[in-house]
Amino acid sequence: MYHINPMNKLHEGQKAQVTEILSTGSIRRRLQDIGLIEGTNVECLQKNPSGDPIAYSIRGAIIALRSEDSGNILVQFNS
C-alpha cells in the first residue's frame, strides 16, 4: 500500500518518490533546479534534532532543506 505524505515526514533512511511540489514562486523554481520534479527518488539521510534542516539524497547529491520547504513536497512511499 502506498502513502502520500509531505517529504519532511520521512524518517532517516526512508526512501520515497516525489509526486507533487506545492510550493510556488522562486522556491518552486529552486527546488526544480536541484532536480526535485515528479518521479524523483529521494532518501532522508539525517534530521537535525531541532528539526531544521533535514538532509536528503536527491539525484546523487546531498541537499539540506528547511522543514518548511520540504513540507511542501509530497512524496509516495511504501508502508
KOLMIFI-814407 format. One record per atom (N, C-alpha, C): residue number from 1; residue in three letters; atom name; x, y, z. Coordinates in pm, whole numbers. Each point is the difference from the previous one (the first is absolute). Layout:
<sites>
num_residuo_atomo_c1_c2_c3
NUM_ala_CA_X_Y_Z .
...
</sites>
This chain:
<sites>
num_residuo_atomo_c1_c2_c3
1_met_N_84_-117_0 .
1_met_CA_-84_117_0 .
1_met_C_89_125_0 .
2_tyr_N_-36_99_-82 .
2_tyr_CA_77_123_-10 .
2_tyr_C_-65_109_84 .
3_his_N_85_84_57 .
3_his_CA_-46_114_78 .
3_his_C_64_125_-57 .
4_ile_N_-77_109_-5 .
4_ile_CA_53_128_-44 .
4_ile_C_2_94_120 .
5_asn_N_119_51_28 .
5_asn_CA_23_89_114 .
5_asn_C_97_110_-41 .
6_pro_N_10_104_80 .
6_pro_CA_103_101_-24 .
6_pro_C_139_-62_19 .
7_met_N_96_46_-76 .
7_met_CA_134_-55_6 .
7_met_C_64_14_137 .
8_asn_N_-37_104_76 .
8_asn_CA_61_20_132 .
8_asn_C_-47_-105_102 .
9_lys_N_-95_-85_-36 .
9_lys_CA_-47_-107_89 .
9_lys_C_78_-130_-18 .
10_leu_N_92_-5_-98 .
10_leu_CA_81_-119_-18 .
10_leu_C_92_-19_121 .
11_his_N_23_-125_34 .
11_his_CA_94_-32_108 .
11_his_C_139_-21_-60 .
12_glu_N_102_11_81 .
12_glu_CA_137_-22_-47 .
12_glu_C_10_-137_-65 .
13_gly_N_57_-5_-119 .
13_gly_CA_17_-125_-73 .
13_gly_C_-118_-37_-88 .
14_gln_N_-109_70_11 .
14_gln_CA_-120_-32_-77 .
14_gln_C_10_63_-139 .
15_lys_N_-41_-77_-101 .
15_lys_CA_4_46_-138 .
15_lys_C_-141_22_-51 .
16_ala_N_-13_92_-95 .
16_ala_CA_-131_32_-56 .
16_ala_C_18_58_-139 .
17_gln_N_-114_26_-64 .
17_gln_CA_-1_57_-134 .
17_gln_C_-88_124_0 .
18_val_N_49_108_-59 .
18_val_CA_-74_126_-4 .
18_val_C_-124_-17_-88 .
19_thr_N_-115_45_52 .
19_thr_CA_-124_-5_-78 .
19_thr_C_-47_140_-40 .
20_glu_N_30_100_84 .
20_glu_CA_-47_136_-30 .
20_glu_C_76_102_83 .
21_ile_N_22_118_-57 .
21_ile_CA_60_112_73 .
21_ile_C_-106_107_15 .
22_leu_N_-33_32_125 .
22_leu_CA_-105_98_28 .
22_leu_C_52_143_10 .
23_ser_N_131_16_12 .
23_ser_CA_61_133_10 .
23_ser_C_-25_80_-127 .
24_thr_N_5_132_16 .
24_thr_CA_-16_88_-116 .
24_thr_C_115_99_-4 .
25_gly_N_10_72_-109 .
25_gly_CA_98_107_-11 .
25_gly_C_142_-47_-9 .
26_ser_N_90_80_58 .
26_ser_CA_143_-27_-13 .
26_ser_C_43_-127_71 .
27_ile_N_-64_-36_109 .
27_ile_CA_41_-123_69 .
27_ile_C_-34_-121_-85 .
28_arg_N_-113_3_-70 .
28_arg_CA_-36_-110_-90 .
28_arg_C_106_-14_-109 .
29_arg_N_41_112_-54 .
29_arg_CA_102_0_-106 .
29_arg_C_132_-57_53 .
30_arg_N_39_37_120 .
30_arg_CA_125_-51_59 .
30_arg_C_-7_-150_23 .
31_leu_N_-114_-47_49 .
31_leu_CA_-17_-144_22 .
31_leu_C_10_-76_-132 .
32_gln_N_-60_54_-104 .
32_gln_CA_8_-63_-131 .
32_gln_C_142_4_-55 .
33_asp_N_72_107_27 .
33_asp_CA_138_13_-46 .
33_asp_C_92_-104_63 .
34_ile_N_-30_-43_123 .
34_ile_CA_85_-103_63 .
34_ile_C_-49_-140_-35 .
35_gly_N_-100_-9_-86 .
35_gly_CA_-43_-131_-49 .
35_gly_C_-125_-55_64 .
36_leu_N_-67_77_82 .
36_leu_CA_-123_-49_63 .
36_leu_C_-118_23_-95 .
37_ile_N_-30_-102_-76 .
37_ile_CA_-115_1_-88 .
37_ile_C_-77_-130_23 .
38_glu_N_-119_-9_-54 .
38_glu_CA_-82_-119_18 .
38_glu_C_77_-124_-48 .
39_gly_N_1_-102_85 .
39_gly_CA_68_-124_-32 .
39_gly_C_141_-12_55 .
40_thr_N_55_107_55 .
40_thr_CA_135_-3_57 .
40_thr_C_2_-83_128 .
41_asn_N_99_-89_10 .
41_asn_CA_18_-78_122 .
41_asn_C_81_80_100 .
42_val_N_-43_-2_126 .
42_val_CA_69_71_107 .
42_val_C_18_-93_119 .
43_glu_N_99_30_82 .
43_glu_CA_23_-75_124 .
43_glu_C_33_99_111 .
44_cys_N_-64_-18_114 .
44_cys_CA_30_83_116 .
44_cys_C_128_-56_64 .
45_leu_N_104_80_2 .
45_leu_CA_128_-46_54 .
45_leu_C_17_32_148 .
46_gln_N_-36_122_38 .
46_gln_CA_23_41_139 .
46_gln_C_-91_117_36 .
47_lys_N_-56_-11_120 .
47_lys_CA_-82_109_53 .
47_lys_C_72_65_116 .
48_asn_N_-1_130_1 .
48_asn_CA_56_76_111 .
48_asn_C_-94_-19_119 .
49_pro_N_51_-20_121 .
49_pro_CA_-88_-17_115 .
49_pro_C_-102_111_18 .
50_ser_N_34_121_-42 .
50_ser_CA_-95_111_12 .
50_ser_C_-102_1_-115 .
51_gly_N_23_-83_-103 .
51_gly_CA_-94_-9_-111 .
51_gly_C_44_71_-127 .
52_asp_N_90_95_10 .
52_asp_CA_47_73_-119 .
52_asp_C_151_7_-2 .
53_pro_N_66_-15_-111 .
53_pro_CA_-53_-51_-126 .
53_pro_C_-3_-152_-1 .
54_ile_N_-51_-56_-107 .
54_ile_CA_-3_-146_-20 .
54_ile_C_83_-30_-124 .
55_ala_N_90_-98_9 .
55_ala_CA_87_-37_-112 .
55_ala_C_-66_-112_-81 .
56_tyr_N_-5_21_-132 .
56_tyr_CA_-59_-98_-91 .
56_tyr_C_101_-35_-109 .
57_ser_N_-8_-122_-48 .
57_ser_CA_74_-39_-120 .
57_ser_C_-95_18_-118 .
58_ile_N_37_87_-92 .
58_ile_CA_-82_32_-116 .
58_ile_C_88_-9_-124 .
59_arg_N_-26_-98_-84 .
59_arg_CA_76_-19_-124 .
59_arg_C_151_-6_25 .
60_gly_N_40_-69_106 .
60_gly_CA_142_-18_29 .
60_gly_C_65_112_77 .
61_ala_N_-73_106_30 .
61_ala_CA_56_112_76 .
61_ala_C_-67_5_138 .
62_ile_N_73_49_98 .
62_ile_CA_-56_18_133 .
62_ile_C_-45_145_10 .
63_ile_N_-130_18_22 .
63_ile_CA_-61_133_5 .
63_ile_C_-67_18_135 .
64_ala_N_25_111_67 .
64_ala_CA_-66_33_126 .
64_ala_C_-112_98_-28 .
65_leu_N_-120_-35_45 .
65_leu_CA_-117_85_-20 .
65_leu_C_-64_33_134 .
66_arg_N_-55_119_9 .
66_arg_CA_-77_36_119 .
66_arg_C_-126_-85_4 .
67_ser_N_-46_-31_119 .
67_ser_CA_-120_-80_17 .
67_ser_C_-120_67_-67 .
68_glu_N_-6_131_6 .
68_glu_CA_-108_76_-62 .
68_glu_C_-4_-24_-151 .
69_asp_N_117_-4_-64 .
69_asp_CA_7_-21_-145 .
69_asp_C_-27_-145_-37 .
70_ser_N_58_-94_73 .
70_ser_CA_-22_-140_-33 .
70_ser_C_-141_-45_35 .
71_gly_N_-69_74_85 .
71_gly_CA_-139_-31_32 .
71_gly_C_-95_30_-114 .
72_asn_N_47_78_-99 .
72_asn_CA_-81_33_-117 .
72_asn_C_29_-92_-117 .
73_ile_N_74_-108_26 .
73_ile_CA_29_-99_-103 .
73_ile_C_-69_-129_41 .
74_leu_N_-90_-48_-82 .
74_leu_CA_-71_-124_31 .
74_leu_C_74_-117_-60 .
75_val_N_14_-106_81 .
75_val_CA_72_-119_-44 .
75_val_C_-86_-124_26 .
76_gln_N_30_-103_-77 .
76_gln_CA_-69_-129_13 .
76_gln_C_101_-103_48 .
77_phe_N_-38_-76_103 .
77_phe_CA_89_-105_49 .
77_phe_C_-80_-119_44 .
78_asn_N_67_-115_4 .
78_asn_CA_-65_-122_47 .
78_asn_C_-8_0_151 .
79_ser_N_-107_-56_53 .
79_ser_CA_-10_-10_147 .
79_ser_C_45_-137_44 .
</sites>
